[in-house]
Amino acid sequence: MNVDRLKIEQLYAEIERKRAELTRQRDELTKLRTELDGFAELYDKLVGRLQAELDGLWQEIESLQWQERPLDINNYTTGSIWGPYGSMEEAFDAKYRQGPKNDSIRIEMPTRSSASDDELKSLYRKLARKYHPDTTTDPEEKARRTVIMAQINAAYRSRNFKELQALDFGVVRKQPVAPPPPPAQAQKTMADLVNTIHQLQEEIDWTKIEHQKLMTSPLMQFKIEVSLARGQGRDLLRDIAAALRNDLAQARKQLAGLRAQRR
């Protein structure tokens, strides 16, 4: 009997250690998400809006050019106004995102989905209102929404509109949720305590995986590149923004010429 009591006490102690580890891992994940969210906001402010405007101009230019171009079915090719590149995205990659050959890190800017900024933000806000853990007082439901909200934030940061839509339709990846702490006087069997330890460990492992995903994400790699450039006295974001403004001026000029030809 004394052996069983000692074993139970050891299991309770292990549960407390797991909970402390889970709290620490969650705090680190939250801190990293906040850091990347701040950088993403800065990117959108300096670069993202210019890139979106340039994409829109090139789409209109391409549309007008194809309207002016007679379609020869017998000699149809997939020629592109982007020269050797298949799209504006590929052309921009080659011009701005490729660093010098000796760079140890390749610049990877946040990928854009087919959805507009307004569509992404609108769907994100809708999901946040629906799943934010602060909108419920039930402990189990709060834990479930915390996991879902983490998926929503990750999808929004990576501009994964498809995954946001899946979450909107209720397609949620199952993640283990740690149960609330057992009452001091609660009678639990050893099997219950062992199961609690396993659940806590699974939640710890999942949190570590999410942290690693963010650390190796394109957004983090680009943030590192910006930091390295700043150490060399360069402001990479503003350099890219300046190049985009130059391209915007050229695109506006080209678009104005095409519109004039159609009058």
C-alpha positions as CSV (number, residue, x, y, z in Angstrom):
1,M,0.0,0.0,0.0
2,N,2.8,2.4,0.9
3,V,4.5,1.5,-2.5
4,D,1.3,2.5,-4.3
5,R,1.0,5.7,-2.4
6,L,4.6,6.6,-3.2
7,K,4.0,5.8,-6.9
8,I,1.0,8.0,-7.0
9,E,2.9,10.9,-5.4
10,Q,5.7,10.5,-8.0
11,L,3.1,10.6,-10.8
12,Y,1.6,13.8,-9.4
13,A,5.0,15.3,-9.2
14,E,5.7,14.4,-12.8
15,I,2.4,16.0,-13.8
16,E,3.4,19.2,-12.2
17,R,6.8,19.1,-14.0
18,K,5.0,18.5,-17.3
19,R,2.6,21.4,-16.7
20,A,5.5,23.8,-15.9
21,E,7.3,22.7,-19.0
22,L,4.1,23.2,-21.1
23,T,3.7,26.7,-19.7
24,R,7.3,27.5,-20.6
25,Q,6.9,26.2,-24.1
26,R,3.7,28.0,-24.7
27,D,5.2,31.3,-23.4
28,E,8.1,30.9,-25.9
29,L,5.7,30.1,-28.7
30,T,3.6,33.2,-27.9
31,K,6.6,35.4,-27.8
32,L,7.8,34.2,-31.2
33,R,4.4,34.7,-32.7
34,T,4.2,38.2,-31.4
35,E,7.7,38.9,-32.8
36,L,6.8,37.6,-36.2
37,D,3.4,39.4,-36.2
38,G,5.2,42.6,-35.6
39,F,7.6,42.0,-38.5
40,A,4.8,41.0,-40.8
41,E,3.0,44.3,-40.0
42,L,6.1,46.2,-40.8
43,Y,6.6,44.3,-44.1
44,D,2.9,44.9,-45.1
45,K,3.4,48.6,-44.3
46,L,6.6,49.1,-46.3
47,V,6.4,46.5,-49.0
48,G,3.2,44.5,-49.0
49,R,0.9,47.3,-50.2
50,L,3.3,48.3,-53.0
51,Q,3.6,44.7,-54.1
52,A,-0.2,44.3,-54.2
53,E,-0.5,47.5,-56.2
54,L,2.1,46.4,-58.7
55,D,0.5,43.0,-59.1
56,G,-2.8,44.8,-59.9
57,L,-1.2,47.0,-62.5
58,W,0.6,44.1,-64.2
59,Q,-2.6,42.1,-64.4
60,E,-4.3,45.1,-66.1
61,I,-1.4,45.5,-68.4
62,E,-1.4,41.9,-69.3
63,S,-5.1,41.9,-70.0
64,L,-4.8,44.9,-72.3
65,Q,-1.9,43.4,-74.2
66,W,-3.7,40.2,-74.8
67,Q,-6.7,42.1,-76.0
68,E,-4.5,43.9,-78.6
69,R,-2.9,40.7,-79.6
70,P,-4.7,38.6,-82.3
71,L,-5.0,34.9,-81.3
72,D,-3.5,32.5,-83.8
73,I,-4.8,29.1,-82.9
74,N,-2.3,27.4,-85.2
75,N,0.7,29.1,-83.7
76,Y,-0.5,29.6,-80.1
77,T,2.3,29.8,-77.6
78,T,2.4,30.4,-73.9
79,G,4.5,33.5,-74.3
80,S,4.6,35.8,-71.3
81,I,5.1,39.5,-70.8
82,W,7.5,38.5,-68.0
83,G,10.1,37.3,-70.6
84,P,11.7,34.0,-69.5
85,Y,9.5,33.9,-66.4
86,G,6.1,32.4,-66.1
87,S,4.6,35.0,-63.9
88,M,5.1,38.3,-62.1
89,E,5.9,36.4,-59.0
90,E,8.8,34.5,-60.7
91,A,10.1,37.7,-62.3
92,F,10.1,39.4,-58.9
93,D,11.8,36.5,-57.3
94,A,14.6,36.6,-59.8
95,K,15.0,40.4,-59.5
96,Y,14.7,41.1,-55.8
97,R,14.6,37.9,-53.8
98,Q,17.8,36.3,-55.0
99,G,20.7,37.5,-52.9
100,P,24.4,37.3,-54.0
101,K,25.7,33.8,-54.8
102,N,27.9,33.8,-51.7
103,D,25.0,34.7,-49.3
104,S,24.5,32.0,-46.7
105,I,20.8,32.8,-46.5
106,R,18.5,33.3,-49.5
107,I,15.9,36.0,-49.1
108,E,12.4,34.4,-48.8
109,M,9.6,36.9,-48.5
110,P,6.2,35.9,-47.3
111,T,4.3,34.1,-50.0
112,R,1.1,35.6,-51.2
113,S,-2.1,33.7,-51.8
114,S,-4.7,34.4,-54.5
115,A,-6.8,36.2,-52.0
116,S,-6.6,40.0,-51.5
117,D,-5.5,41.5,-48.2
118,D,-9.1,42.5,-47.5
119,E,-10.4,39.0,-48.1
120,L,-7.7,37.5,-45.8
121,K,-8.3,40.0,-43.0
122,S,-12.1,39.6,-43.3
123,L,-11.9,35.8,-43.0
124,Y,-9.3,36.0,-40.2
125,R,-11.5,38.4,-38.2
126,K,-14.5,36.2,-38.7
127,L,-12.6,33.1,-37.4
128,A,-11.1,35.1,-34.5
129,R,-14.6,36.2,-33.4
130,K,-15.7,32.6,-33.6
131,Y,-12.8,30.8,-32.0
132,H,-10.9,33.2,-29.7
133,P,-10.5,31.5,-26.4
134,D,-11.4,34.6,-24.4
135,T,-15.0,34.4,-25.7
136,T,-15.7,31.4,-23.4
137,T,-15.4,30.7,-19.7
138,D,-15.6,26.9,-20.0
139,P,-12.0,25.5,-19.3
140,E,-12.3,22.6,-21.8
141,E,-13.7,24.8,-24.6
142,K,-11.1,27.4,-23.9
143,A,-8.3,24.9,-24.3
144,R,-9.9,23.6,-27.6
145,R,-10.2,27.1,-29.0
146,T,-6.6,27.9,-28.0
147,V,-5.4,25.1,-30.3
148,I,-7.7,26.2,-33.1
149,M,-6.7,29.9,-32.8
150,A,-3.1,28.9,-33.1
151,Q,-3.9,27.2,-36.4
152,I,-5.8,30.3,-37.5
153,N,-2.9,32.6,-36.6
154,A,-0.4,30.4,-38.4
155,A,-2.5,30.3,-41.6
156,Y,-3.0,34.0,-41.6
157,R,0.7,34.8,-41.1
158,S,1.6,32.5,-44.0
159,R,-1.3,34.0,-46.1
160,N,-2.8,30.5,-46.5
161,F,-6.3,31.4,-47.6
162,K,-7.1,27.8,-48.4
163,E,-6.4,26.7,-44.9
164,L,-8.4,29.6,-43.4
165,Q,-11.3,28.5,-45.5
166,A,-10.9,24.9,-44.3
167,L,-11.0,26.2,-40.7
168,D,-14.0,28.2,-41.5
169,F,-15.7,25.0,-42.7
170,G,-14.8,23.3,-39.4
171,V,-11.8,21.3,-40.6
172,V,-9.7,21.5,-37.5
173,R,-6.5,19.4,-37.0
174,K,-6.9,17.4,-33.8
175,Q,-4.5,18.3,-31.1
176,P,-4.2,16.9,-27.6
177,V,-5.4,19.2,-24.9
178,A,-4.1,19.0,-21.4
179,P,-6.8,18.4,-18.8
180,P,-7.3,20.9,-15.9
181,P,-5.2,20.2,-12.8
182,P,-6.8,17.4,-10.6
183,P,-8.3,18.5,-7.3
184,A,-6.1,17.9,-4.4
185,Q,-8.4,15.4,-2.9
186,A,-9.4,13.8,-6.1
187,Q,-9.1,10.0,-6.3
188,K,-7.5,9.0,-9.5
189,T,-6.1,5.7,-10.5
190,M,-2.5,5.2,-11.6
191,A,-3.8,4.7,-15.2
192,D,-5.6,8.1,-15.1
193,L,-2.4,9.8,-13.9
194,V,-0.2,8.1,-16.5
195,N,-2.7,9.1,-19.2
196,T,-2.6,12.7,-18.0
197,I,1.2,12.7,-18.2
198,H,1.0,11.3,-21.8
199,Q,-1.5,14.0,-22.8
200,L,0.7,16.7,-21.4
201,Q,3.7,15.4,-23.2
202,E,1.8,15.3,-26.5
203,E,0.8,18.9,-26.0
204,I,4.4,19.8,-25.2
205,D,5.6,18.0,-28.3
206,W,3.0,19.8,-30.5
207,T,4.0,23.2,-29.1
208,K,7.7,22.5,-29.8
209,I,6.8,21.5,-33.4
210,E,4.8,24.7,-33.9
211,H,7.7,26.7,-32.5
212,Q,10.1,24.9,-34.9
213,K,7.8,25.6,-37.9
214,L,7.9,29.3,-37.1
215,M,11.6,29.3,-36.7
216,T,12.1,27.7,-40.1
217,S,9.3,29.6,-41.9
218,P,10.1,31.9,-44.9
219,L,9.0,34.9,-42.8
220,M,11.6,34.1,-40.1
221,Q,14.3,33.6,-42.7
222,F,13.5,36.9,-44.3
223,K,13.5,38.6,-40.9
224,I,17.0,37.2,-40.3
225,E,18.1,38.5,-43.6
226,V,16.7,42.0,-42.8
227,S,18.5,41.9,-39.5
228,L,21.8,40.9,-41.1
229,A,21.5,43.7,-43.7
230,R,20.8,46.2,-40.9
231,G,24.0,45.1,-39.2
232,Q,25.8,46.0,-42.5
233,G,24.2,49.5,-42.5
234,R,21.5,48.6,-45.0
235,D,17.7,48.8,-44.7
236,L,16.6,45.9,-46.8
237,L,12.9,46.5,-46.5
238,R,13.2,50.1,-47.6
239,D,15.6,49.1,-50.5
240,I,12.9,46.6,-51.7
241,A,10.2,49.3,-51.3
242,A,12.3,51.8,-53.4
243,A,12.7,49.2,-56.2
244,L,9.0,48.5,-56.1
245,R,8.2,52.2,-56.4
246,N,10.4,52.4,-59.4
247,D,8.7,49.4,-61.0
248,L,5.3,51.0,-60.1
249,A,6.3,54.2,-62.0
250,Q,7.3,52.2,-65.1
251,A,4.1,50.0,-64.9
252,R,1.9,53.1,-64.6
253,K,3.6,54.7,-67.6
254,Q,3.2,51.5,-69.6
255,L,-0.5,51.2,-68.6
256,A,-1.1,54.8,-69.6
257,G,0.4,54.1,-73.0
258,L,-1.8,51.0,-73.5
259,R,-4.9,52.9,-72.5
260,A,-4.1,55.8,-74.9
261,Q,-3.8,53.3,-77.8
262,R,-7.3,52.0,-77.1
263,R,-8.9,55.5,-77.3
